[in-house]
Amino acid sequence: MSDLATEPSERSERPQPSERSAQTEPGDTGFARLAMVTIDCADPVALASFYAELLGWETRHADEHFAILDNPEGGSPLGFGRVTGYRPEPWKEPDGSKHFHLDFYVDDLDEATAKALALGATEPAYQHGRTLRVLIDPAGHPFGLAPLE
């Protein structure tokens, strides 16, 4: 409901835009909220299915062009969009870089790795650390698993 549709007493309880800017904390300059992270891929339904199983999230929408998973904790959803001619970036190449990656906390690193591999992830030979295990999703995107502790 917009501010115009609320009663005057309700409007006065909420800070108005000019009041909010005066009340912001140092470093709190954001004016946008994350709506969704969308991952490019060749097959949105297949990649959404992989991450739905990995995370235990529900599919809100899935078709040949786009799929969305809802975050049950109330955070931003995860989207998957079809890109014609999609090619994954190489995980480790001397002059290459990845465009993004996702990191996930897990209770048991070895168990989570085994489950992700069973879902279709692959494990590259190159690993850059001891606490984060890098895997590659079925569309070729790197993602990390790290122990919660």
C-alpha positions as CSV (number, residue, x, y, z in Angstrom):
1,M,0.0,0.0,0.0
2,S,1.4,3.4,-0.9
3,D,1.9,6.3,1.6
4,L,-1.0,8.1,0.0
5,A,-3.4,5.3,0.9
6,T,-2.5,5.2,4.6
7,E,-4.0,7.2,7.3
8,P,-2.1,10.3,8.3
9,S,-1.2,8.8,11.7
10,E,0.3,5.8,10.0
11,R,2.3,8.0,7.7
12,S,3.7,10.1,10.6
13,E,5.1,6.9,12.3
14,R,7.3,6.1,9.3
15,P,10.3,8.3,8.6
16,Q,9.8,10.4,5.4
17,P,12.5,10.3,2.8
18,S,14.2,13.5,4.1
19,E,14.1,12.2,7.6
20,R,15.5,8.8,6.6
21,S,18.5,10.4,4.9
22,A,19.3,12.4,8.1
23,Q,19.0,9.2,10.2
24,T,21.3,7.0,8.1
25,E,24.4,5.6,9.8
26,P,27.8,6.3,8.3
27,G,28.4,4.0,5.4
28,D,24.7,3.3,5.0
29,T,24.3,4.9,1.6
30,G,22.5,2.1,-0.2
31,F,19.3,2.9,-1.9
32,A,18.5,-0.4,-3.6
33,R,17.8,-3.9,-2.3
34,L,18.9,-7.1,-4.1
35,A,15.9,-8.5,-5.9
36,M,17.4,-11.6,-7.3
37,V,20.7,-13.2,-8.5
38,T,20.2,-14.5,-12.0
39,I,22.6,-17.0,-13.5
40,D,23.0,-17.4,-17.3
41,C,22.9,-20.9,-18.7
42,A,21.9,-23.0,-21.6
43,D,19.1,-24.9,-19.8
44,P,17.3,-23.0,-17.0
45,V,15.1,-25.9,-15.9
46,A,18.0,-28.3,-15.5
47,L,20.2,-25.8,-13.6
48,A,17.3,-24.7,-11.4
49,S,16.7,-28.4,-10.6
50,F,20.3,-28.9,-9.6
51,Y,20.3,-25.9,-7.2
52,A,16.8,-26.8,-5.9
53,E,18.2,-30.1,-4.8
54,L,21.5,-28.7,-3.5
55,L,19.8,-26.0,-1.4
56,G,16.4,-27.6,-0.7
57,W,14.6,-24.6,-2.2
58,E,11.2,-24.7,-4.0
59,T,10.8,-23.8,-7.7
60,R,8.5,-20.8,-8.1
61,H,8.6,-20.8,-11.9
62,A,10.3,-22.9,-14.6
63,D,10.1,-22.8,-18.4
64,E,12.5,-23.1,-21.3
65,H,13.6,-19.5,-20.9
66,F,13.7,-18.8,-17.2
67,A,13.4,-20.5,-13.8
68,I,13.2,-19.1,-10.3
69,L,13.9,-20.7,-6.9
70,D,12.5,-19.1,-3.8
71,N,14.7,-18.7,-0.7
72,P,12.7,-20.2,2.2
73,E,14.6,-18.0,4.6
74,G,13.0,-15.0,3.0
75,G,16.2,-13.8,1.2
76,S,16.5,-13.0,-2.5
77,P,15.5,-15.7,-4.9
78,L,17.8,-17.3,-7.4
79,G,17.1,-17.1,-11.1
80,F,18.3,-18.9,-14.1
81,G,18.1,-17.4,-17.6
82,R,18.6,-19.1,-21.0
83,V,21.4,-17.5,-23.1
84,T,21.7,-18.7,-26.7
85,G,25.2,-19.9,-27.4
86,Y,26.0,-20.0,-23.7
87,R,29.6,-21.0,-22.9
88,P,30.9,-21.3,-19.4
89,E,34.0,-19.5,-18.3
90,P,36.9,-21.7,-17.5
91,W,37.5,-22.2,-13.8
92,K,41.2,-21.8,-13.9
93,E,43.0,-20.3,-16.8
94,P,46.2,-18.3,-16.6
95,D,44.7,-15.2,-18.2
96,G,41.0,-15.9,-17.6
97,S,38.7,-15.1,-14.8
98,K,35.3,-16.1,-13.7
99,H,32.3,-13.7,-13.9
100,F,30.8,-14.7,-10.5
101,H,30.6,-17.6,-8.2
102,L,28.4,-18.7,-5.3
103,D,29.6,-19.9,-2.0
104,F,27.5,-22.0,0.4
105,Y,28.0,-23.0,4.0
106,V,27.6,-26.7,4.8
107,D,27.6,-28.7,8.0
108,D,29.9,-31.5,6.6
109,L,32.2,-30.6,3.7
110,D,32.9,-34.2,2.5
111,E,29.2,-35.2,2.8
112,A,28.0,-32.1,1.0
113,T,30.7,-32.6,-1.7
114,A,29.5,-36.1,-2.3
115,K,25.9,-35.0,-2.5
116,A,26.7,-32.2,-5.0
117,L,28.7,-34.6,-7.1
118,A,25.8,-37.0,-7.1
119,L,23.5,-34.2,-8.4
120,G,25.8,-33.6,-11.3
121,A,28.5,-31.2,-10.1
122,T,32.1,-31.9,-11.0
123,E,35.2,-31.3,-9.0
124,P,38.1,-29.6,-10.8
125,A,41.7,-30.7,-10.1
126,Y,42.7,-27.2,-9.1
127,Q,41.6,-26.2,-5.6
128,H,42.9,-22.8,-4.2
129,G,42.4,-23.4,-0.5
130,R,41.8,-25.8,2.3
131,T,38.6,-24.5,3.8
132,L,36.7,-23.9,0.6
133,R,36.0,-26.8,-1.9
134,V,35.3,-25.6,-5.4
135,L,32.9,-27.5,-7.6
136,I,31.5,-26.8,-11.0
137,D,27.7,-26.9,-11.5
138,P,26.2,-28.7,-14.5
139,A,26.3,-25.5,-16.6
140,G,30.0,-24.9,-15.9
141,H,29.8,-22.3,-13.1
142,P,32.1,-22.6,-10.2
143,F,30.7,-22.6,-6.7
144,G,32.2,-23.1,-3.3
145,L,31.3,-25.3,-0.3
146,A,32.7,-24.2,3.1
147,P,32.2,-25.6,6.5
148,L,30.0,-23.5,8.7
149,E,32.4,-23.7,11.7
